[in-house]
Amino acid sequence: MKKVAIVGGKRIPFSRSMSKYNGIKNYDLLSAPIQSLVKEFNLTGKELGEVATGAVMKHPTEWNLAREVVMGSGLSPKTPAYDIQQACGTSLEAAILVANKIALGQIECGIAGGVDTNSDLPVTFGNGFRKMLFDSYRARSTKDKIKPWLSLRPKHFKPQLPTVNEPRTKMSMGESCEVMAKNWKITQAEQDMLALESHKKAEAAWNDGFYDDIVMPFNGLKKDQNIRANSTLEKMATLKPAFDKSESGTLTAANSSPLTDGASCVLLASEEWAKANNLPILAYFSFSQVAAVDYVDDEGLLMAPAYAVPKLLKQAGLTLQDFDFYEIHEAFAAQVLSTLKAWESEEYCKNKLGLDKALGSIDRSKLNIKGGSIAIGHPFAATGSRIVTSLAKMLEQKGSGRGLISICTAGGMGVTAILEK
């Protein structure tokens, strides 16, 4: 098995949806960081093993998004590409796929990435309108082509907007996470504290120049737009619940990741290829695991990382405490806190995870030290490669160490990985 090197990554600033990136398509959002990556690492005209990217919210015309981006990236047109989609874990899963092929010797290098925008969503119409279209299209005569439209009514023009509600439970991710918060007895104050720390860490990282060589200006934006380091716990406490509107609701706009537009990518390669091309090696992509839970009848929607990480630790021969950095995706502060409490619970670890004892607690000072998704933002498919790039740089700056990545996703899944230096 070959060692898989992380050479570096790029992303555009993450923007609050319906603001700076209004109307900009996935193609343009994703093209920008990939073109920047190609230029920075002297990949112009080169044929890579593959490019794997994805988006959660896509127009029908974007069915071959990755390949179209490659054709305009400066890479050799002979570079193959494909789209994947695993909700919020999309670009981490893309990195896993590329890394596995490199480790097996099938390819020498590849780019993984993701993009999402809520500011250019596909809008469709109901089945009645679609039936008219198809009936008219199939008709032979002009009369028969006109006939279906005689039943056209105003109701047929009611648009159907895409949602992130789970089809089986009819609940949004936030509503599902509110249930988790109640099950684990997580207060709004606890969630607000984690959220405020996320903002302060992200602001400090920007001020220290950590993101200067990772984030490229785009469409007039030079910095992640959502960071609110000047907020206070007192201000956060005044916000009303966003999902459970009753007095028992604890998830608010302040302790949940915002709807975000953005794109990111990361270059992976075999150690030999990176050295032969005089490219840096920030860290190594060493282990990965994915898990799923029965979120309908058994478990919280976003609890799958709690299951994936023990599998990952067993594979790597490590304990939960054997890490210098923890990158746990902040879909909601309550999700992070629920996962941490699950690992600390001996009863849960024995009865749910099949372990002999609790995984234990982590050093919170090592958690999301450059800010997390609550502050930075969360363009669904772009978060994974955003985290891989930042964590690899953190390990490079430290000079050694190990980092854990944990991402929850819609559909009750969790995608996890380990990076090492």
N, C-alpha and C positions, 0 to 999 in steps of 0.2 A: 504494500500500500504506500502510495506517495503522500508526503506531507503537503497540506493545502495552505498556501500562503495568502494572507490578505494584504494586497498591495496598497489599496487606498480607495476612497470613495468620494462622491460628490452629491450635493443636493442643492435645491433652490430653497430660499427662505420659505418657511411654512406660513401660509396666510389664512386668516379667518375666512371662511366661506362667505360668498356674496360681497366680497370687498375688492382687494387688489387684483385678483385673478378672474374677475367676472368675465365669462364668455370665452376664456382661454381653454382650448381643448386638451385632452389627455396627451395627444401627440406632441403638442408644443411644450407642455409642462415637462414631459419625460425626455424629450429631445435635448433640452437645455443641459441638464446635468450629465447625460451620456456624452454629448459633444464635448463638454468641458473635460470629462474624464479621458476621452480619446486624445484630446490635445495635450493634457498635462503629462500623460504617460507615453507619449510618442507612439500612439497606436494607429495613426492615420495610414490608411491603405493596408493595414494588417488584417489577416484572416484569423479570427479567434475561434476557439472551439465551439462556443455558442453564447447566445444572450438570452436570458430567461427573465421576463418581467411580467407584470400583471396589473390589473385594476379591478376594483370591486364594482364601481359604477361605470359602465361602458355603453357607448352608443353601438347600435348594430353595425355601423360602418367601421368600428374599431376591432373587428373580429381577428385581425392579424396585426395588432398594434406593435408588438415587439419587432416583428420583421420590418414594418414600415419605418420604425424609428431607426433601426440599423441602416436601412437604405439611405437615410439622410444624416448619418452620424459621422461620416468620415472613415468608418471601418470599411474593409473590403466587402463588396456586395456578396462575396462568397461565404460570409459569416452567417451561419444558420441562427434562427431565433424562434422563440415560441412564447405563447402567453400561458400563464397559469392563474388560478384564483383559489386562495384559501382564506378568504375574508381578511381579517387584520394580520394574519400570519403570512400573507402572500409573499412578500419579498424576503422574509427569512426562509420560507420554504423554497423559494427560488434559489437562494444561496446554498441551501442544503443540497438541492439537486445538482447544481453546478459543482459544488465541493465534492460530492460523491463521485461524479464522473471523473474529476481530476484525480481523486484518490485511487480510483480503479485504473487509471492510465488511459481512459477512453478519450480524454481531451487534455490539453495542457493549460488552458486558461479559459476564462469566461467572465461575463458580466451578469450580475443579478440586480434586480431593481423593482421598483413599483411606483405607481402614480395613482392619485385620485383627486377628483374635484367634485364638490357639491354645487359649484357655480356654473356648471354646464351639463346639467343632468338630462338624460333621455326622458322625454315625456311621451307617453303612449295614450291610446284611447281604448275604450272598452271593447268587449267581444262583439257587441252588436254592430259597431262601426266597422270593425275588421271583417265581419261576415259580409257586409255590404260591398266592401272593396273586393273581396274574393269572388263573390257572386257576380259582380259586374265584370271582373277580369276574365272569368271563365266563360261568360256568355259569348255567343257567336254573332248574333245580330245586333244592330244598333239599338233596336227596341228592347231587346233583352238586357243589353248593357245599362240602359237607362232605368229599367223597371226596379231594381233593388233600391235606387235612390229616392223613389217615391215615398218610402217609409221613413226617410230621414227626419229626425226630430231634434230639438235643442239638447235633449238629454244625451244624445250621442256625442256631443262635443265636450262633455265633461272629461277633463284629463285625468289620467292615472299617474300619479307621481311615484317614483321608486321609494321604498321604505326599508328600514332595517329591522322591521318586526319579524320575529321568528314565525314561520308559517304554521308550525304545530302548536305553539302556545299562544300565538297572537300578541305576544308581549314584546316590547322594545327591549334593547339591551339594558337601558337604564332602569326600566321597570323590573327586569330580572335581577339586576344587581341590587336593587332596593330590597328584594326578598333576601338576598345573600347577606346584606348588611344587618337585617333584622335577625336572621338565623345566627349570625356570629356576634350579635350584640355590639355592633360598631356604631359609635356615636358620630354625630355631625362634627363635633369638636375634634375628634381624632382624624376624621377625613380632611377637615379644613387645615389642620396642622401639616399633614402630609402634602396637601396641595400648595400651601404657602412655601414649604421647603422646596418644592419643585420649582416654583417661580424664582426664589432667591438663588438657588443653585444654577439655574439656567442663565439668569442675569449675570452672575459672577463669572460663569464660563465665557459668556460673550465679552465681558469687560476684560477678561484675561487674555483674550485673543484665541481661545481654544477653537472656535468655529471659523476663524478667518480663512483657513486653507481648505475647509470642508464645504462651506456654504458660499455659493456664487450669487451675486446680485441678479435679480430677475424682475423685469417689468416694474422697475422703480423701487423695488423692495430690497433692502440690504440685510435685514435682520428678521428673525422669527417675530411675527406680529402679535402673538397672544400673550407674551410675557408680561406679568403684572407684579413685579417685585415690590412695588410700593403699597401693595394691598396689606391689610391687617386682618388678624383673626376677628377683630370686632366688626369690621366691615363684612367679612365673609359670613359671620353668624346672623346677619340681618337678611340674607337672601332666603327667598322662599323655596321650598322643595320643588324640584323640576319634574319629578315623575310621580311619586306618591304625594298628592296635594294635601293629605291630611296632616295632623299635628305630629304623626309618627314618622313622616318622611324625613330623610336625612341627606339624600343626594341632591345637590344644588348645581347651578351653573359654575360655581367656584371650585367645586371638588370633583368635577367631571371633565373629561377631555372635550374640547370644543369641536364643532364641525370645521374641518380644515381642508385646504387645498395644498397640494405639494407633490414633489417627486424626489426620488433618491436612487442612487445606484452604487455598487461596489465592485471592484475588480479583484477576482480570485485567480490564483495560478499555482501550478506546481512550484515547489521550491527551486527546482532546476531551471524552469522557464523564466522565473522572475530574476534569478541571478544572471542567466544568459543574456537577458535584455536590460541588465543594469537597473532593475527596478527595486524599490524599497520593499522590505518585508516588515510590516507593522506587527503582525501576530499570526497565529496559525488557527485555522478552523478545525477543531479536533473531534468533537462529538455532537450528536444531535438526537433528539427524540420527539415524537409527536404522540399525543394521546387524545382520546375523546371520552365524553361522559354521556350518560342518559339524562339529559337536561329536562326531559319531559316528566319522568316519573321518579327520578332518584336524586339528582344532584343539581347544584346551582349552575346556571348557564356558563359562567365564566370560571368555573373551578377546575377545568381540565389541566392547567399548568401544575396544579397541586399533585396530579397523578403523573404527569410527564416527567417532572424533575426527579422523583425517586428512581424512575427507570433510567434516566440520564446518569444519575450518580452511581447506580449499580454498574452501568456499562463502563463508566470511567474509573470505577474503584475509588470514589471520593465521598466525602461527607458534605453536608450543606455548608459547613463552616470553612471548607477548604478553598475559599475564593477571596480575591482582593477587591473585586467589584461585582455588584449585582445590578443587572439591568432588567427590571421588571416593568413591563409596559403598563402605564397608568391609564387604562381605559377609563377607570374611575378609581378614586382613592380607596373606595370601599372594596374594590376587587383586589387591590394589592394587599390591603389589611386582612381581608378574608383568607387569602392564600397564606400569608405569614402566620395567622392564627391557626390555620389548619396544620401547618408543619410543626407548630409548637404543641399541638394537642396529641397526647399519647393515645387517647381513645380514638380519635379520627385516624391517626396513622395506622393503628392496629386494625380497626374495623373496616375502614374504607380503602386504605392503601396496602393493607396486607403486610405491614412492617412489624418488626419486633418491638420497636419503641418509637418515640417521637423523633422527627428529623431535627428538631430543635430550632432555636432562634438564630437570626443573622445579626451582624453588626450593622445597625441602621446607618452609621456614618459612611458605609460603603455602598449605600443604595442610591442609584440614579444620581451620581454625584455631579453630573453636568446638566441636570434638569431632566424631567421626564415628559411624558406625553401631555400631561395636564397643562404644563407651561409652554412646551415647544409646539404642541399641536399634534394632531393625529390624522393625516391623510391615509385612510385605511391601509391600502396596499404599500405605502411608502415607509411605514414605520420600521419594519424589519431591517431593511438595508440601512436606514438611518442609524439604528442602534448598532449594527455590526461595524459600521464605519467609525462611529464615536468610540465604541469599546476598544476596537483595535488600536486607535490612536492613544487611548488612555494606557493601554498595556505597553505601547511603544515608549511613551513618556516615562512610565515607571521603570522600564528596562527589563521587567520580568513579571511573572504573575499569571493569574487565571481569572477569567470573568464568566459569569453565568447570565444567559439571556432567557427570559421567560415572557411569552406573549400569549394572551388569551384571545380567542376568536369567536365570532358568531358560530352558531351550530354546535356549541359545546365542545370546542376543540382547544388544544394548547400546543404551541410550537416552541421548542426549547433548544438551546445549543450551548456549547462551551468553546470559548476562545482562550488560547494560551500563548505565552511569550517565552 
